[in-house]
Amino acid sequence: MIKKDIRIVIIISMLFFIISPNIYFNDSSADASETRADVSYDKFMIDPFDDVKKIGANDILTSAEGFENIDLIKAVSYQPLNEFGLVSQLEVTFELTVNGIITDHKDIIYIVLISSDDDDYIITYNNGNSEGISSDNPFGPSFNVDSEGAGTDTLNLTVNLVNIGPPHDYFDWTALGMMTDSSMDGGDYQYMDKAPDKIIKFTEPTHLGTVHSTVTVEGLVEPSIVTIQSVEYQIDTKFDGNWNDVDDNNGDYSEWSFSWDTTAVQDEVPHDINVRGYDGERYYEDTITLYVVQANKDNPEQIKSVPEINAGDTFEFSSTHDPSYMGIKLEMITDLTETVVSAETYNVGGTSYEVWRRELTGDGVATYANIPIDFTMDGYSLTTRDELNVVKEMEEMMITVPLVGTIEAATTITYTPPLNSFDFPLVIGERWNTINDISTFTEMRYSGDYANDTSEGEVEYLFEALHTETTVVPKGEFDTFVIRSQQKDSDMYELSYFSPELGNIVRAEGYDNNNELLQRIDLTDYSLGTGIFLEIIDVTIEPAKPKAKEKAKITVNVKNTGTVNAAASPLTLNVNGEKKYEMLVDLPSQQSTQVIFYWEPEKEGEYDLEIISPDDSWDDEIRVYEADETGTISDLVSNPTSLILILLIIILIFIIIVKIFMKRKKKMETVTEQQGELSAFDKMKVGQVQLGPKGEVPISPSMQPSAGEVGGPRIISVKTGLSQVGAAPGDRAGLISCPTCAHKFKIPDRVASAMGKKQQLQLSCPKCKTKINRG
């Protein structure tokens, strides 16, 4: 389904890692004061221990251990004191504390992403070099950043406020630790951590899930450098009073819970549940939304079976929310089209599946820092027809970044067993998981370099049917089932809004683990197919170089890849955008045929030809030559394949001529050796034809043109030893063969004697009475 392709925009939104961190580094560093002042925009963030994520080539996120040097556990922004002990009005320091030590290494980058009133900024520290840039203009001038702390557990990055501008209350910022290591696990992996991250969080029920009756709400506190002394919760009041203590757990809040009677709140509406933990100085919060539907207790809403799907179903989507990731936002315009093109049988590991083939195409532009990032995408997925499980996916992407270049990537993923994205009957409140062996093959081209990678592994996915709602998208309103999907241990999840009416999703969203929306795509248009899909397989044109005012034969191979027989489906030929001819096609399901068009171009020139079915199209630009023109020498020279073919044909013809000449010469020599001096008949048998009394060539009845044949008499080659006029081969043996009925009879002695004297005589065939001249 389309939901898998929301990764596209998330990948694009991470392109700033390609653009910015490795560009502006220098050796500027200076001492920074360790003293600080409590100011109005002080911000303190705690990050749990050991939550570094490993990002593999197939975009799979897994927890990674042993990377303490990029594992952030504390992040603080403050205003330092100057040399006179006064609060500096010119500088702000961003302090990053890691679980290990700050390491100077070419593969490790520490990053601060800052959002102020006027702009967004990126500060980087790498291998002893620190620098800042504007995210709106990453290729513009950089500004100086003082750094301190390598070899300790804390990195201080001090920036002059002239460069980033003061905030109203505090800087909205995020810290990152990143490492790329191509030597580990035999592949190229990226390891990443960020702060802030949640310390206190809900675990049950799932955010946006449906509850009823009395429900137990559960959560945990992640291990961190602070100790949580109390945990409180409230319903719907947005942190304003009415706080209640969670169940007493003897002061251990690593796991906590409370009971909630949902019958005491309004039914069939969502409710916000808030929780906060206190460490003696600060609060740490989390919020989830739950849908209360009491009727779901005894009669949960469900989709009992797979909705009707037909070949030809087409769905168009557009991005309706600018993507963001790690505090970086993009302006994005994108269009995606998904089409159910065929019903097929596909084999994986010896198991055959009846599948729908869904083709996906897309293009768009994402603008980051006034830099347009263009992308195009083509791909397909194979989903089982009985359960909509994903068997295989393929995506080809081309991303073009100015000054960086074009990145081409093609990824094929095969799931064994198929990925159970929907679990029919689909029941609200139901959870399911799938454990799949995944085979991934990736090809990538960048700046002339080519690389491919094959990986295999086992991955677990978690799914839940959360709730039903009326979803409003640009195309209209649809009753949907909201499905949550997440790879286990991932920091991101997806929501798919599935419409039973359409048998497809109408919205897809991506979220981070703080429930922050990263990206959304919505249905903008659709058309439901009839089960017929006329796919144009290929088109051939004869002659390959058509001429003006001469008919060209256009052969179209077309196949009905749908499940319903096609009756009188139109197939049209358009020339330069105008309809020229139309053929009506009757074609059974899964069968193919040839449709032939004859087209006579009026004059030479370039023509745009289109073959269009209700479901598919083919187009090409065709050169038409003048009536006496078949292409120039320059055309041939410019086509190496044609030139080589012509040379081979010339050589072959030369060899054949030489062989015929040699065989003829050898035959003549043989006849001469055997017969000595040639008689008149011998000369006729080797091609020296004897003329008649008036100089004409004698022609037998078998050489006259047939009825209806155009032209003069058929010219039959005179081959050595076999004459069609004058004497016949049997004459030498005392026999005459009638040229009309092929009857053979003996030459009378008187005739033989006269022939020897070269006298002209006339014989009559005793069978058909044909008159035969001999002499």
C-alpha positions in Angstrom: 0.0 0.0 0.0 1.0 3.6 -0.3 1.6 3.9 3.4 5.1 2.4 3.0 6.1 5.3 0.7 5.8 7.9 3.4 9.4 7.0 4.0 10.3 9.0 0.9 9.6 12.3 2.4 11.3 11.4 5.7 14.4 10.4 3.7 14.3 13.7 1.8 13.8 15.6 5.0 17.1 14.1 6.3 19.0 15.3 3.3 20.3 18.3 5.3 22.8 15.8 6.7 24.2 15.5 3.2 24.2 19.2 2.6 25.4 20.8 5.8 27.5 18.8 8.4 30.5 18.1 6.2 30.9 21.5 4.5 31.9 24.2 7.0 34.6 23.1 9.4 37.6 25.1 10.4 40.0 25.2 13.4 38.5 28.1 15.3 38.2 27.4 19.0 38.4 29.4 22.2 38.0 29.0 25.9 34.5 29.4 27.3 33.6 30.3 30.9 32.4 27.3 33.0 30.2 29.7 35.1 26.7 30.3 34.0 23.8 32.6 34.9 20.2 31.6 35.4 18.4 33.5 32.7 14.8 33.5 31.4 15.6 31.3 28.4 17.6 28.6 30.2 16.6 25.2 28.9 17.4 21.9 30.5 16.9 18.5 28.7 17.4 15.0 30.0 17.9 12.0 27.6 17.6 8.4 28.7 20.7 6.2 28.7 21.7 3.8 25.9 19.1 4.8 23.3 21.4 5.1 20.3 19.8 3.8 17.1 21.4 2.0 14.2 20.1 2.9 10.8 20.8 0.2 8.2 20.8 0.3 4.4 17.2 -0.9 4.4 16.0 2.0 6.7 15.5 -0.4 9.6 16.2 1.1 13.0 17.6 -1.1 15.8 19.0 -0.3 19.2 22.8 -0.1 19.2 25.1 -0.6 22.2 28.7 0.5 22.7 28.3 4.1 21.4 28.5 6.0 24.6 30.5 8.8 23.0 27.4 9.8 20.9 24.8 8.9 23.6 23.6 12.3 24.9 22.3 12.2 28.5 22.0 16.0 29.2 21.6 19.1 27.1 21.5 22.6 28.6 21.5 26.1 27.1 22.5 29.1 29.3 24.0 32.5 29.3 27.6 32.5 30.6 29.3 35.1 32.8 31.9 37.4 31.2 35.4 38.0 32.6 33.9 40.6 35.0 31.5 38.1 36.5 28.5 39.7 34.8 25.9 38.1 32.7 27.0 38.2 29.1 24.4 39.9 26.9 26.2 38.8 23.8 26.6 35.0 24.1 24.7 31.8 24.7 26.3 28.4 25.4 24.8 25.0 24.4 26.2 22.3 26.6 26.1 18.6 25.6 26.9 15.8 28.0 27.4 12.3 26.7 27.4 8.9 28.4 31.1 8.5 27.5 33.6 11.2 26.4 33.6 13.9 23.7 35.7 12.3 21.0 37.5 14.0 18.2 37.1 11.6 15.3 36.4 12.2 11.6 33.3 10.0 11.7 31.7 11.6 14.8 29.6 14.8 14.5 27.9 16.6 17.3 25.1 18.9 16.1 22.9 21.5 17.6 19.7 22.5 15.7 18.4 25.9 16.8 15.2 27.6 16.1 15.0 31.3 17.0 12.6 34.1 16.2 14.1 34.9 12.8 15.7 31.8 11.4 16.9 28.2 12.0 20.6 27.5 12.6 22.9 24.5 12.6 26.0 24.3 14.8 28.4 21.4 14.2 31.5 20.1 16.0 33.7 17.5 14.3 37.2 16.4 15.0 38.1 19.6 16.9 36.4 22.0 14.4 33.3 23.9 15.2 31.2 26.2 13.0 27.7 27.5 12.6 25.5 28.1 9.5 22.0 29.3 8.7 19.8 26.5 7.7 18.0 28.9 5.3 21.4 29.4 3.5 23.7 26.5 4.3 26.0 27.5 1.4 26.3 31.0 2.5 28.8 32.5 5.0 29.3 30.7 8.3 29.8 32.2 11.7 32.3 31.4 14.5 31.5 29.0 17.3 33.8 28.6 20.3 34.2 25.0 21.5 35.6 23.3 24.6 35.4 19.9 26.1 37.1 17.3 24.0 38.3 14.4 26.2 35.7 15.1 28.9 32.1 14.1 29.0 30.7 17.6 28.2 31.0 19.7 25.1 30.4 23.5 25.3 29.5 25.4 22.1 29.3 29.2 22.6 27.7 31.4 20.0 27.5 35.2 19.8 23.8 36.3 19.8 24.5 38.6 16.9 24.7 35.5 14.8 21.5 33.8 15.8 19.4 36.5 17.4 17.9 36.4 20.9 14.7 34.4 21.7 11.7 35.6 23.5 11.8 33.0 26.4 14.2 30.2 25.5 15.8 28.7 22.4 13.8 25.9 20.9 16.7 23.5 20.1 17.6 19.9 19.7 21.0 18.2 20.1 22.3 15.2 18.0 25.1 12.8 18.2 25.9 11.1 14.9 28.5 8.5 13.8 29.0 6.7 10.5 31.1 3.5 10.5 31.5 1.5 7.4 33.8 -1.1 9.0 31.3 -2.6 11.4 29.0 -5.5 10.6 30.3 -5.6 7.0 28.1 -2.6 5.9 27.6 1.1 6.0 25.6 2.1 9.0 24.7 5.4 10.6 24.3 5.7 14.4 22.3 8.5 15.8 21.1 9.8 19.2 19.1 12.9 20.0 18.1 15.0 23.0 15.6 15.7 24.4 14.0 12.2 24.5 11.1 11.0 26.6 11.9 10.0 30.2 8.3 9.3 31.3 6.0 7.7 28.8 2.7 5.7 28.3 2.9 2.1 27.3 -0.8 1.0 27.5 -3.2 1.8 25.9 -1.8 2.8 22.6 -2.0 6.5 21.6 -5.2 7.0 19.6 -6.5 3.6 20.6 -10.1 2.8 21.6 -11.1 2.0 25.2 -14.3 1.3 27.1 -15.5 0.4 30.6 -12.7 0.6 33.2 -9.2 0.6 31.7 -5.8 0.2 33.2 -3.4 2.9 32.0 0.3 1.9 32.3 3.6 3.6 31.8 7.3 3.7 32.7 10.2 5.9 33.5 13.3 5.4 31.5 16.7 5.1 33.3 18.4 8.5 33.3 20.7 10.8 35.3 17.7 12.1 37.3 15.5 10.3 39.9 11.8 10.6 39.5 10.2 11.2 43.0 6.5 11.3 42.0 4.2 10.6 39.1 0.8 12.2 38.6 -1.9 12.1 35.9 -5.0 14.0 34.8 -7.8 13.6 32.3 -8.5 16.3 29.6 -7.5 19.4 31.7 -4.2 20.1 29.9 -2.0 20.3 33.0 -4.2 22.8 34.8 -5.0 21.3 38.3 -6.9 18.1 39.1 -3.7 16.1 39.3 -4.0 12.6 40.7 -1.3 10.3 42.0 -0.6 7.0 40.2 -0.8 3.8 42.2 1.7 3.7 45.0 4.7 1.6 44.1 6.8 2.0 47.2 8.6 4.9 45.5 9.7 2.9 42.5 8.3 4.6 39.4 10.2 2.6 36.8 6.8 1.2 36.1 3.5 2.9 37.1 -0.2 2.5 36.4 -3.7 3.8 37.4 -7.3 2.8 36.7 -9.7 5.0 34.7 -13.4 4.6 34.6 -14.3 5.7 31.1 -18.1 5.5 31.8 -17.6 8.8 33.7 -16.6 10.7 30.6 -18.3 11.5 27.4 -18.8 8.6 25.1 -17.7 8.4 21.4 -15.2 11.2 21.6 -11.4 11.4 22.1 -9.9 12.3 25.5 -6.4 13.5 26.4 -4.5 11.7 29.2 -1.6 13.7 30.7 1.1 12.3 33.0 4.1 14.1 34.6 7.1 13.0 36.7 8.9 15.2 39.2 12.6 15.0 40.1 12.6 17.7 42.9 13.4 20.5 40.4 11.6 19.8 37.1 8.6 18.1 35.6 8.8 15.7 32.7 5.6 15.1 30.8 3.8 12.9 28.2 0.4 13.0 26.6 -1.8 10.5 24.7 -5.2 10.6 23.2 -7.7 7.8 23.6 -11.1 7.2 22.0 -13.9 6.2 24.4 -16.5 4.0 22.7 -18.6 1.9 25.1 -20.3 0.0 22.3 -17.0 -1.5 21.3 -17.2 -3.7 24.4 -19.8 -6.1 23.0 -19.9 -5.2 19.3 -16.6 -3.8 18.1 -16.6 -2.2 14.7 -15.0 -4.4 12.0 -14.4 -5.0 8.4 -15.3 -8.6 7.9 -13.5 -9.3 4.7 -11.3 -7.8 2.1 -13.2 -5.0 0.2 -13.7 -5.4 -3.5 -10.6 -4.4 -5.5 -10.5 -4.3 -9.3 -7.8 -3.9 -11.9 -7.8 -0.3 -13.0 -8.4 1.2 -9.5 -6.3 4.4 -9.5 -5.6 6.7 -6.5 -3.8 10.1 -6.5 -2.2 11.6 -3.5 -0.4 14.8 -2.6 1.6 16.0 0.4 -0.6 18.2 2.6 1.9 18.8 5.5 5.4 20.1 5.1 7.7 17.4 6.4 10.0 17.9 9.4 12.7 15.9 11.1 15.0 16.7 14.0 13.7 20.3 14.0 14.4 20.8 10.3 11.4 21.6 8.1 11.0 21.5 4.3 8.5 23.2 2.0 7.2 20.3 -0.1 5.1 19.8 -3.1 4.7 16.2 -4.2 2.2 14.0 -6.2 1.9 10.2 -6.0 -0.3 7.9 -8.1 -1.0 4.3 -7.3 -2.7 2.0 -9.8 -3.9 -1.6 -9.5 -2.6 -2.8 -12.9 -2.9 -6.6 -12.9 -3.7 -9.8 -11.2 -0.7 -12.1 -11.3 0.8 -15.3 -9.8 4.1 -14.7 -8.1 6.4 -17.3 -6.6 8.6 -16.8 -3.5 10.7 -19.6 -2.2 8.6 -22.2 -3.9 5.3 -20.8 -2.7 2.9 -19.3 -5.2 0.7 -16.3 -4.4 -2.2 -14.8 -6.3 -1.3 -11.1 -6.1 -2.4 -7.6 -7.2 0.4 -5.7 -8.9 0.2 -2.0 -7.8 2.3 0.5 -9.7 3.4 3.7 -8.0 4.8 6.8 -9.7 5.6 10.2 -8.1 7.5 13.4 -8.4 7.9 16.6 -6.6 10.2 19.2 -5.1 11.1 19.8 -1.5 12.6 23.2 -0.7 15.1 23.4 2.1 17.0 26.7 2.8 15.8 28.0 -0.6 17.4 25.0 -2.2 15.0 23.0 -4.4 15.5 19.2 -4.0 13.8 17.5 -6.9 12.8 13.9 -6.8 11.0 11.3 -9.0 9.9 7.8 -8.0 8.7 4.7 -9.8 7.9 1.4 -8.2 5.5 -1.3 -7.5 4.2 -3.6 -4.8 2.7 -7.1 -4.9 -0.1 -7.7 -2.4 -2.0 -10.9 -2.0 -5.5 -10.8 -3.3 -7.1 -12.6 -0.4 -5.6 -10.7 2.5 -3.7 -7.7 1.0 -0.4 -8.9 2.5 2.7 -7.4 1.1 4.9 -10.0 -0.8 7.3 -7.7 -2.5 8.1 -4.0 -2.9 10.4 -2.1 -5.4 11.2 1.6 -5.4 13.4 3.5 -7.8 14.2 7.1 -6.7 16.2 9.9 -8.3 17.0 12.8 -6.0 18.7 15.9 -7.4 20.3 18.4 -5.0 22.0 21.6 -6.4 25.8 21.6 -5.9 25.6 18.1 -4.5 24.5 16.1 -7.5 22.0 13.4 -8.4 21.5 10.4 -6.2 19.8 7.3 -7.8 18.7 4.5 -5.6 16.7 1.3 -6.4 15.6 -0.9 -3.5 13.8 -4.2 -3.7 12.4 -5.8 -0.6 10.9 -9.3 -0.4 8.9 -10.5 2.7 8.8 -14.2 3.8 6.1 -14.8 4.8 4.2 -11.9 3.3 3.8 -8.8 5.5 0.4 -8.9 7.2 -0.4 -5.2 7.0 -4.1 -5.8 7.5 -5.6 -8.7 9.5 -9.1 -9.4 8.1 -11.6 -9.5 9.7 -10.2 -6.1 10.8 -11.6 -5.5 14.3 -11.1 -2.2 16.3 -8.9 -2.9 19.3 -7.2 -5.9 17.7 -3.4 -6.1 17.8 -1.2 -8.4 15.7 2.4 -8.7 14.9 4.4 -10.3 12.1 7.9 -11.7 12.1 9.3 -11.7 8.6 12.5 -12.7 6.9 13.4 -9.7 4.8 15.6 -9.8 1.8 16.7 -6.3 0.6 18.7 -5.5 -2.6 19.8 -1.9 -3.1 21.6 -0.3 -6.0 22.9 3.3 -5.8 24.6 5.7 -8.1 26.1 9.0 -7.1 28.6 11.2 -8.9 29.5 8.4 -11.3 30.0 5.9 -8.5 28.0 2.7 -8.4 27.3 0.4 -5.4 24.9 -2.3 -4.5 24.1 -4.1 -1.3 22.2 -7.2 -0.4 21.1 -7.8 3.2 18.9 -10.4 4.9 17.4 -10.4 8.4 14.5 -11.0 10.6 12.3 -8.0 11.5 9.2 -7.8 13.7 6.4 -5.4 13.0 3.6 -4.3 15.4 0.1 -3.4 14.2 -3.1 -2.2 15.9 -6.6 -1.3 14.6 -6.9 1.9 16.7 -10.3 3.5 16.0 -12.8 4.6 13.3 -13.3 8.1 12.2 -14.6 10.3 9.4 -11.5 11.4 7.6 -11.6 14.6 5.6 -9.1 14.8 2.7 -9.1 17.0 -0.4 -11.2 14.5 -2.3 -14.0 14.5 0.3 -15.1 12.6 3.5 -14.5 8.9 4.1 -15.4 6.6 6.9 -12.0 5.0 7.8 -10.3 2.5 10.0 -7.1 3.9 11.5 -4.3 1.4 11.5 -1.0 1.9 13.4 2.2 0.1 12.1 5.6 0.2 13.6 8.8 -1.7 13.3 9.7 -3.0 16.8 12.4 -0.8 18.5 11.8 2.0 15.9 11.5 5.7 16.9 8.8 6.3 14.3 5.5 4.9 13.4 2.9 5.2 10.7 -0.9 5.7 10.6 -2.9 4.4 7.7 -6.5 5.6 7.2 -8.2 2.7 5.4 -11.5 3.2 3.6 -13.6 0.0 3.2 -15.6 1.8 0.4 -12.5 2.2 -1.7 -10.5 -0.8 -0.6 -7.5 1.5 -0.1 -6.1 4.2 2.2 -7.1 7.8 1.9 -4.4 9.2 4.2 -1.0 8.2 5.5 1.0 9.9 8.2 4.4 9.5 9.8 5.1 10.3 13.5 8.2 10.3 15.8 8.1 8.8 19.3 7.0 12.1 20.7 3.8 11.8 18.6 5.0 14.7 16.5 3.6 14.7 13.0 6.5 14.3 10.5 4.6 14.0 7.2 1.1 13.6 5.8 -0.2 12.6 2.3 -3.9 12.8 1.4 -6.1 11.4 -1.3 -6.8 14.1 -4.0 -8.6 12.0 -6.6 -9.5 8.4 -7.5 -11.2 6.3 -10.1 -12.4 2.7 -9.5 -11.7 0.2 -12.3 -14.0 -2.3 -13.9 -11.6 -5.3 -13.5 -10.4 -4.8 -17.1 -6.9 -3.4 -17.6 -5.6 -3.2 -21.2 -1.8 -3.0 -20.8 0.2 -2.1 -23.9 3.1 -4.5 -23.9 5.0 -3.2 -26.9 4.6 -1.4 -30.2 6.5 -2.0 -33.5 6.4 0.1 -36.7 7.1 -1.2 -40.2 9.1 0.0 -42.0 11.3 1.2 -39.3 11.9 4.4 -41.4 8.5 5.2 -42.8 8.1 7.4 -45.8 5.7 10.2 -46.7 2.6 9.1 -48.6 3.4 5.4 -48.0 1.5 3.3 -45.5 3.3 2.3 -42.3 2.1 -0.8 -40.3 1.9 -0.2 -36.6 1.5 -3.4 -34.6 0.4 -3.1 -31.0 0.7 -6.0 -28.5 -1.9 -5.6 -25.8 -2.9 -7.7 -22.9 -5.9 -7.7 -20.6 -4.1 -8.1 -17.2 -7.4 -7.7 -15.3 -9.9 -10.3 -14.0 -12.8 -9.4 -16.3 -13.2 -10.1 -20.0 -12.9 -7.0 -22.2 -15.7 -6.3 -24.7 -15.4 -3.5 -27.3 -12.7 -1.7 -25.3 -11.3 1.1 -27.5 -7.7 1.3 -28.6 -6.8 4.5 -30.4 -3.9 5.9 -32.4 -3.2 9.6 -32.0 -0.9 11.6 -34.2 0.4 14.9 -32.9 -2.3 14.9 -30.3 -5.2 14.3 -32.7 -7.2 11.1 -32.8 -6.6 9.3 -36.2 -7.9 5.7 -35.8 -9.8 3.6 -33.2 -10.1 -0.1 -32.9 -12.5 -1.9 -30.5 -10.9 -4.9 -28.7 -12.6 -8.0 -27.3 -10.0 -9.6 -25.1 -10.5 -12.3 -22.4 -8.9 -11.9 -19.0 -5.2 -12.6 -18.9 -5.1 -13.0 -22.7 -3.1 -10.9 -25.2 -3.5 -10.0 -28.9 -2.1 -7.9 -31.7 -3.9 -4.8 -33.0 -2.7 -3.4 -36.3 -3.1 0.2 -37.4 -2.2 1.5 -40.9 -1.0 5.1 -41.0 0.0 7.1 -44.1 1.8 10.3 -43.2 1.3 13.2 -45.6 4.8 14.6 -45.5 8.2 14.1 -44.1 9.0 15.4 -40.6 8.8 14.5 -36.9 5.5 13.0 -35.6 4.3 12.3 -32.0 2.6 8.9 -32.0 0.4 7.8 -29.1 -1.3 4.5 -28.6 -4.0 4.9 -25.9 -6.1 2.3 -24.1 -8.6 3.2 -21.3 -5.9 2.1 -18.8 -2.5 2.5 -20.4 -0.6 4.5 -23.0 2.5 4.4 -25.2 4.1 7.3 -27.0 7.2 8.0 -29.1 8.5 10.5 -31.6 8.8 9.1 -35.1 10.9 10.5 -38.0 9.1 10.3 -41.4 11.3 10.6 -44.5 10.6 11.9 -48.0 9.3 9.4 -50.6 12.7 8.9 -52.1 14.6 9.2 -48.8 15.5 6.3 -46.6 18.1 7.9 -44.5 21.5 9.5 -45.3 25.0 8.2 -45.1 25.4 10.4 -42.0 22.4 8.6 -40.4 24.1 5.2 -41.0 27.5 6.4 -39.8 26.0 7.8 -36.7 24.5 4.4 -36.0 27.3 1.9 -35.4 25.0 -1.1 -35.2 23.5 -0.4 -38.6 26.9 0.2 -40.1 28.3 -3.1 -38.8 25.2 -4.9 -40.1 25.6 -3.4 -43.6 29.3 -4.4 -43.7 28.5 -8.0 -42.7 25.8 -8.2 -45.4 28.2 -6.9 -48.1 30.9 -9.4 -47.0 28.3 -12.3 -47.0 27.1 -11.4 -50.5 30.7 -11.3 -51.7 31.4 -14.7 -50.3 28.3 -16.2 -51.9 29.2 -14.7 -55.3 32.7 -16.1 -55.1 31.4 -19.5 -54.1 28.9 -19.6 -57.0 31.6 -18.5 -59.5 34.0 -21.2 -58.2 31.3 -23.9 -58.4 30.3 -22.8 -61.9 33.9 -22.8 -63.1 34.5 -26.2 -61.5 31.4 -27.6 -63.2 32.4 -26.3 -66.6 35.9 -27.7 -66.2 34.4 -31.1 -65.3 32.1 -31.0 -68.4 35.0 -30.1 -70.6 37.1 -32.9 -69.3 34.4 -35.5 -69.6 33.0 -34.5 -73.0 35.9 -33.0 -74.8 34.7 -30.7 -77.7 31.2 -29.3 -76.8 28.4 -30.0 -79.3 25.6 -27.5 -80.0 23.5 -29.2 -77.3 26.4 -29.2 -74.9 26.7 -25.5 -75.3 23.0 -25.0 -74.6 23.4 -27.1 -71.4 26.1 -24.8 -70.0 24.2 -21.6 -70.8 25.0 -20.9 -74.5 21.4 -20.8 -75.7 20.8 -21.6 -79.4 18.5 -19.1 -81.0 15.5 -20.1 -83.3 15.4 -19.4 -87.1 14.4 -15.8 -86.5 16.8 -15.1 -83.7 14.2 -15.7 -81.0 14.8 -17.6 -77.7 12.7 -20.8 -77.8 10.3 -20.8 -74.8 8.5 -23.9 -73.5 4.9 -23.7 -72.3 6.1 -24.2 -68.7 7.9 -20.8 -69.0 4.7 -18.8 -69.9 3.2 -16.5 -67.2 0.4 -18.0 -65.0 -3.1 -16.7 -65.1 -3.4 -13.4 -63.2 0.4 -13.0 -63.0 1.7 -9.5 -63.6 4.5 -8.9 -66.1 6.1 -10.9 -69.0 7.0 -14.5 -69.0 8.7 -16.0 -66.0 12.5 -16.0 -66.6 13.8 -19.3 -65.5 17.5 -19.5 -64.9 19.5 -21.6 -67.3 21.6 -23.8 -65.0 24.7 -25.7 -66.0 23.7 -29.1 -67.4 19.9 -28.4 -67.5 18.5 -26.5 -70.5 14.8 -25.4 -70.8 15.1 -24.8 -74.5 16.6 -26.7 -77.4 17.8 -30.2 -76.5 16.7 -31.9 -73.4 19.0 -33.8 -71.0 17.5 -37.1 -72.2 18.5 -36.5 -75.8 22.0 -37.6 -75.1 20.8 -41.0 -74.0 18.7 -41.5 -77.2 15.6 -40.3 -75.4 13.5 -37.2 -75.8 11.6 -35.6 -72.9 8.4 -33.8 -73.9 8.5 -30.2 -72.5 4.7 -30.3 -72.0 3.8 -33.6 -70.4 7.4 -34.8 -69.5 6.7 -38.1 -71.4 10.0 -39.7 -72.5 10.3 -41.5 -75.8 13.1 -43.0 -77.9 14.6 -40.8 -80.7 14.2 -42.5 -84.0 17.4 -43.5 -85.8 16.7 -41.1 -88.6 16.3 -38.2 -86.2 19.5 -39.1 -84.4 21.3 -39.2 -87.7 19.8 -35.8 -88.8 20.7 -34.2 -85.5 24.2 -35.3 -85.9 24.3 -33.5 -89.2 22.7 -30.4 -87.6 19.6 -30.6 -89.6 16.3 -29.0 -88.3 13.6 -31.7 -87.8 10.1 -31.7 -86.1 9.0 -34.5 -83.8 5.6 -35.2 -82.3 5.1 -36.5 -78.7 3.2 -39.8 -79.0 1.3 -39.0 -75.8 0.1 -35.3 -76.0 0.9 -34.6 -79.6 3.1 -31.6 -78.8 5.3 -30.6 -81.7 9.0 -30.6 -80.8 11.7 -29.0 -83.0 15.1 -30.7 -83.0 18.1 -30.2 -85.1 
